[in-house]
């Protein structure tokens, strides 16, 4: 069976996206605080050469250049800030903080340095310090648009989306050409379900900065939510063309491809995301989901094992791995995984459903029904659970209860041929021949290949 992983949703890791929005704008912002000219001609020449690679995301390669610039001119505060940013991009956030502190020591009103330091403090868990840096910027310059963008991002972190919108509006009113502000506001609208308005803002960000990979990815997400899958894919394609290292864009494009049942292409995108970010928990999880739906259950287990290794509290991964084990008829192993999934998340109705299926495969229908009951308590409109519970009741000989469940399932989802087939079986056991024939004919109409034999036997 292919339908019992938790359904995939496009990944909206909004805090991460919002905080990246400022960094991912492709056009370097001109800053009047960066008009410094070193007294050392050699330092100036080397700095100009080094920033070329820096602005092309060659952060690791730029570090020796900045080291030499600072050696030649220990007062070059811009080199300290940029070296710090490069260190952060290569994983050395503590080193980045040291460099930006030095930059601010040399230039106490350096607004962009405060923005960077706010990011580093947030990454290191110093939320209060990060907020204080933004407040310092506004004391220096109450009209500094990007400070409001960052403050809006903090509101996103606390799930105050409306508060974030107010701050993004303020940023745009101060600087109508701030592409990051439009991108962040568009992402916020996306989170609020305002997809058409989100597209407008993200399009504005792209018009201001045609190389803005993040904005393309979020606009693609908005289009997907509106059912425009082709438009979404075009935007995701553009996002990775502009920035081949944009993990978010690969993840988003993979989700669209998964939903279109293009599993192999989805796997290719998840592979790329993992290549760029080897500890991306969700990339392993969703790749496992795609591999599962290609019916490579052993391969999927490898990905779910990795998901659990990276995040031992990932309830969905235990559920998904258990489902693979169930498909491979390792029913005891499957039940252990479903138990763990429910230990981590007692409201995971998919785990109750899947554990019920495993119990039914072990011919423990009464125990299975207990789990189906719990699944329906958590998801009362789930047609499949009604159907499978009805089948279990039928296996136990309780055809009246079976018919009740199968009827409910058919009411919720009148397009499932299997439901009508089993409904007909229950009706025939209850001597409701006319109703049974109606159900068998409906099953045949919907594509069930086994119904004709019963029609020939019972309905002439």
C-alpha positions in Angstrom: 0.0 0.0 0.0 1.3 3.5 -0.9 -0.9 5.9 1.0 0.0 5.8 4.7 2.9 8.1 5.0 1.9 11.5 6.4 1.0 13.5 3.3 3.7 15.7 2.0 3.4 19.4 2.4 5.7 22.1 0.9 8.3 23.0 3.5 7.7 26.4 5.0 10.5 26.8 7.5 9.5 30.4 7.9 12.0 31.6 10.5 14.9 30.1 8.5 13.5 31.5 5.2 12.8 35.0 6.7 16.2 35.3 8.2 17.8 34.1 5.0 15.8 36.6 2.9 18.1 39.5 3.8 21.3 37.5 3.1 20.0 36.0 -0.1 19.3 39.1 -2.0 21.8 38.9 -4.8 22.5 42.7 -5.2 25.1 43.9 -2.6 23.6 46.8 -0.7 25.6 50.0 -0.9 26.2 51.3 2.6 27.4 54.8 3.4 29.1 53.3 6.4 31.5 51.5 4.0 33.3 54.5 2.5 36.5 53.6 4.1 39.8 53.9 2.2 42.8 52.3 3.7 46.1 54.3 3.9 47.7 51.1 2.5 47.5 51.0 -1.3 48.3 47.2 -1.1 45.5 46.7 1.4 43.0 48.5 -0.9 44.0 46.6 -4.0 43.8 43.2 -2.2 40.5 44.1 -0.6 38.9 44.9 -4.0 40.2 41.6 -5.4 39.0 39.6 -2.4 35.5 41.0 -2.4 34.9 39.8 -6.0 35.1 36.2 -4.8 33.2 37.0 -1.6 30.3 38.4 -3.6 30.3 35.2 -5.7 29.8 33.1 -2.5 33.4 32.0 -2.4 33.5 32.5 1.3 36.1 30.0 2.3 38.4 31.1 -0.5 38.0 34.8 0.5 39.2 34.3 4.1 43.0 34.4 3.4 42.5 37.6 1.5 40.7 39.3 4.3 43.3 38.0 6.7 46.1 39.7 4.7 44.1 42.9 4.4 43.7 43.1 8.1 47.4 42.3 8.6 48.2 45.3 6.3 45.6 47.5 7.9 44.4 46.5 11.4 41.8 49.4 11.3 40.0 48.0 8.2 36.6 47.5 9.8 34.9 46.6 6.6 37.3 43.7 6.1 36.6 42.5 9.7 32.8 42.5 9.0 33.1 40.7 5.7 35.6 38.2 7.1 33.1 37.6 9.9 30.3 37.0 7.4 32.5 34.6 5.4 33.3 32.7 8.7 29.7 32.4 9.5 28.9 31.1 6.0 31.5 28.4 6.6 30.1 27.4 10.0 32.3 29.4 12.3 29.7 31.6 14.0 31.8 32.3 17.1 34.6 33.5 14.9 32.1 35.6 13.0 31.0 37.2 16.2 34.5 38.1 17.2 35.2 39.8 13.9 32.0 41.8 13.9 32.7 42.9 17.5 36.0 44.2 16.2 34.3 46.0 13.3 32.0 47.7 15.7 34.8 48.6 18.0 36.5 50.4 15.1 33.2 51.9 13.7 30.5 52.1 16.5 27.8 53.3 14.1 28.3 50.6 11.5 24.7 49.6 10.9 25.3 46.6 8.7 27.6 45.2 11.3 24.9 45.4 13.9 22.6 43.5 11.5 25.2 40.8 11.1 25.8 40.6 14.8 22.1 40.2 15.4 22.1 37.2 13.1 25.1 35.6 14.8 23.7 36.2 18.3 20.4 34.6 17.3 22.2 31.6 15.9 24.1 31.2 19.2 20.9 31.4 21.2 21.2 35.0 22.4 17.8 36.2 21.4 17.8 39.2 23.7 21.2 40.3 22.5 20.1 40.0 18.9 17.1 42.2 19.5 19.2 44.8 21.4 21.4 45.1 18.3 18.4 45.9 16.1 17.3 48.5 18.6 20.8 50.1 18.6 20.5 50.5 14.8 17.2 52.4 15.1 18.8 54.7 17.7 21.5 55.5 15.2 19.1 55.8 12.3 15.4 55.5 12.9 14.8 55.3 9.1 17.1 52.3 8.5 14.8 50.0 6.5 16.6 46.7 7.0 16.4 47.0 10.8 12.6 46.8 10.5 12.9 43.8 8.2 15.0 41.9 10.8 12.7 42.9 13.5 9.8 41.5 11.5 11.8 38.3 11.2 11.9 38.1 15.0 8.1 38.4 15.1 7.9 35.5 12.7 10.0 33.5 15.2 7.4 34.1 17.9 4.5 33.3 15.4 3.3 37.0 15.5 2.7 37.2 11.8 0.5 40.3 12.0 3.2 42.0 14.0 5.7 41.1 11.4 3.5 42.5 8.6 3.4 45.9 10.4 7.2 46.0 10.5 7.6 44.9 6.9 5.2 47.6 5.8 7.3 50.1 7.7 10.5 48.9 6.0 8.9 49.3 2.6 7.5 52.7 3.4 11.0 53.8 4.3 12.6 52.2 1.3 10.3 51.2 -1.6 13.3 49.6 -3.3 14.2 47.2 -0.4 13.9 43.8 -2.1 14.4 41.9 1.1 11.5 43.7 2.7 9.2 42.7 -0.1 10.5 39.1 0.0 10.0 38.8 3.7 6.5 40.3 3.6 5.6 38.0 0.7 6.8 35.0 2.7 4.7 36.2 5.7 1.6 36.5 3.4 2.3 33.0 2.1 2.3 31.7 5.7 -1.0 33.5 6.3 -2.5 31.8 3.2 -2.7 35.1 1.2 -1.2 33.5 -1.8 -2.1 36.0 -4.5 -0.9 38.9 -2.3 2.3 36.9 -1.6 2.9 36.5 -5.3 2.6 40.3 -5.8 5.2 41.0 -3.1 7.6 38.3 -4.3 7.2 39.6 -7.8 8.1 43.1 -6.6 11.2 41.6 -4.9 12.2 39.9 -8.2 11.6 43.1 -10.2 13.9 44.9 -7.9 16.5 42.1 -7.9 16.1 39.7 -10.9 18.7 37.4 -9.4 16.9 36.9 -6.1 16.8 33.1 -5.8 14.9 33.0 -2.5 12.1 35.2 -3.9 11.7 32.9 -6.9 11.5 29.9 -4.5 8.8 31.5 -2.4 6.8 32.7 -5.4 6.9 29.2 -6.7 5.6 27.9 -3.4 2.7 30.4 -3.6 1.9 29.4 -7.1 1.8 25.7 -6.0 -0.6 26.5 -3.3 -2.9 28.1 -5.9 -2.7 24.9 -8.1 -0.4 26.5 -10.7 2.1 23.6 -10.7 3.7 24.5 -14.0 4.3 28.1 -12.9 5.7 26.8 -9.6 8.2 24.6 -11.4 9.3 27.4 -13.6 10.0 29.6 -10.5 11.9 26.7 -8.8 13.9 26.1 -11.9 14.8 29.8 -12.0 15.7 29.8 -8.3 18.3 27.0 -8.8 19.6 28.5 -12.0 20.3 31.8 -10.2 21.6 30.0 -7.1 22.6 26.4 -7.6 23.2 26.1 -3.9 19.7 27.1 -2.8 18.7 24.1 -0.8 15.2 25.5 -0.2 14.5 25.7 -3.9 15.5 22.0 -4.4 13.3 21.0 -1.5 10.4 22.9 -2.8 10.7 21.7 -6.4 11.0 18.1 -5.1 7.8 18.5 -3.2 6.0 19.6 -6.4 7.4 16.7 -8.3 6.4 14.3 -5.6 2.8 15.6 -5.6 2.8 15.1 -9.4 4.0 11.5 -8.7 7.3 12.2 -10.5 9.1 10.3 -7.8 12.4 9.8 -9.6 12.8 13.5 -10.4 11.8 14.3 -6.8 14.5 12.0 -5.6 17.1 13.7 -7.8 16.2 17.1 -6.1 16.4 15.6 -2.6 19.8 14.1 -3.6 21.0 17.6 -4.5 19.6 19.1 -1.2 21.4 16.4 0.8 24.6 17.0 -1.2 24.4 20.7 -0.3 23.3 20.1 3.3 24.2 16.6 4.5 22.4 17.0 7.8 19.1 18.1 6.3 16.7 16.0 8.3 13.7 16.6 6.1 15.5 15.9 2.9 16.2 12.4 4.1 12.7 12.0 5.3 11.0 13.2 2.2 13.4 11.3 -0.1 12.5 8.2 1.9 8.8 9.0 1.2 9.5 9.2 -2.5 11.5 6.0 -2.5 8.7 4.3 -0.5 6.2 5.3 -3.2 8.5 3.8 -5.8 7.9 0.6 -3.7 11.6 0.3 -2.8 10.8 -0.2 0.9 14.3 -1.4 1.8 15.8 1.8 0.2 13.3 3.9 2.0 14.2 2.4 5.4 17.8 3.5 4.8 16.6 7.1 4.5 14.3 6.9 7.5 17.1 5.4 9.5 19.2 8.5 8.7 16.3 10.8 9.6 16.1 9.1 13.0 19.8 9.3 13.5 19.7 13.0 12.9 16.5 13.6 14.8 15.7 10.8 17.3 12.4 12.5 18.1 11.0 12.4 14.5 7.7 10.7 15.1 6.8 10.7 11.4 10.1 8.9 10.5 9.3 6.1 12.9 5.8 5.8 11.5 7.2 5.8 7.9 9.9 3.2 8.7 7.3 1.1 10.4 5.1 1.2 7.3 8.0 0.1 5.2 8.6 -2.8 7.5 5.0 -3.7 7.4 5.2 -3.8 3.6 8.2 -6.1 3.9 6.1 -8.3 6.4 8.3 -7.5 9.3 5.2 -7.0 11.4 6.8 -7.2 14.8 9.5 -4.6 13.8 6.8 -2.4 12.3 4.7 -2.5 15.5 7.7 -1.5 17.5 8.3 1.5 15.2 4.6 2.5 15.4 4.8 2.3 19.2 7.8 4.6 19.2 6.0 7.0 16.9 3.1 7.2 19.3 5.4 7.5 22.3 6.8 10.6 20.6 3.5 12.0 19.4 0.3 10.6 20.8 -1.8 12.5 18.2 -0.1 10.9 15.2 -3.2 9.3 13.7 -1.2 7.8 10.8 0.7 5.7 13.4 -2.5 4.4 14.9 -3.8 3.6 11.4 -0.6 1.8 10.4 -0.3 -0.1 13.6 -3.9 -1.2 13.1 -3.0 -2.5 9.6 0.0 -4.4 11.0 -2.2 -6.0 13.7 -4.8 -6.9 11.1 -2.1 -8.6 9.1 -1.3 -10.6 12.2 -5.1 -11.6 12.3 -5.5 -9.5 15.5 -8.6 -7.7 14.2 -10.0 -6.8 17.6 -6.7 -5.1 18.5 -6.6 -3.5 15.1 -10.1 -2.0 15.6 -8.9 -0.3 18.8 -6.3 1.5 16.9 -8.7 2.4 14.1 -11.0 3.8 16.7 -8.2 6.0 18.0 -7.3 7.1 14.4 -10.9 8.1 13.8 -11.0 10.0 17.0 -8.1 12.1 15.8 -9.2 12.2 12.2 -13.0 11.8 12.0 -13.3 12.3 8.3 -10.8 9.8 7.2 -12.6 7.6 4.6 -9.8 5.1 4.4 -9.9 4.3 8.1 -13.7 3.7 8.0 -13.1 1.4 5.1 -10.3 -0.6 6.7 -12.2 -0.8 10.0 -15.3 -2.0 8.1 -13.2 -4.7 6.5 -11.9 -5.8 9.9 -15.5 -6.0 11.2 -16.4 -8.1 8.2 -13.4 -10.4 8.9 -14.8 -10.9 12.4 -18.3 -11.7 11.1 -19.9 -8.4 12.3 -21.4 -7.5 8.9 -23.8 -5.0 10.3 -21.0 -2.9 11.7 -18.9 -3.5 8.6 -21.7 -2.1 6.4 -22.1 0.9 8.6 -18.4 1.8 8.3 -18.3 1.1 4.6 -21.3 3.2 4.0 -19.7 6.1 5.9 -16.5 5.6 3.9 -18.4 5.8 0.7 -20.2 8.9 1.8 -16.9 10.7 2.6 -15.2 9.4 -0.6 -17.6 8.2 -3.3 -14.8 7.6 -5.8 -13.1 4.5 -4.2 -14.0 1.3 -5.9 -12.6 -0.9 -3.1 -15.0 0.6 -0.6 -18.0 -0.3 -2.8 -16.7 -3.8 -3.5 -16.5 -4.6 0.3 -19.8 -2.7 0.9 -21.4 -5.1 -1.6 -19.9 -8.1 0.2 -21.3 -6.9 3.5 -24.7 -6.3 2.0 -24.7 -9.8 0.4 -23.9 -11.4 3.8 -26.9 -9.5 5.2 -29.1 -10.8 2.4 -29.5 -7.3 0.9 -29.1 -8.6 -2.7 -30.4 -5.6 -4.6 -28.2 -3.2 -2.5 -25.2 -5.6 -3.0 -25.6 -5.6 -6.8 -25.8 -1.8 -6.8 -22.6 -1.6 -4.9 -20.8 -4.2 -7.1 -21.9 -2.3 -10.2 -20.6 0.9 -8.7 -17.3 -0.8 -7.9 -17.0 -2.0 -11.5 -17.9 1.5 -12.8 -15.1 3.0 -10.7 -12.6 0.4 -12.0 -12.7 -2.6 -9.7 -11.7 -5.7 -11.7 -13.1 -8.3 -9.3 -16.6 -7.0 -9.2 -17.8 -8.5 -12.5 -17.4 -12.1 -11.2 -19.8 -11.3 -8.3 -22.2 -9.5 -10.6 -22.3 -12.5 -12.9 -22.9 -14.8 -9.9 -25.5 -12.7 -7.9 -27.1 -10.1 -10.1 -28.7 -11.9 -13.0 
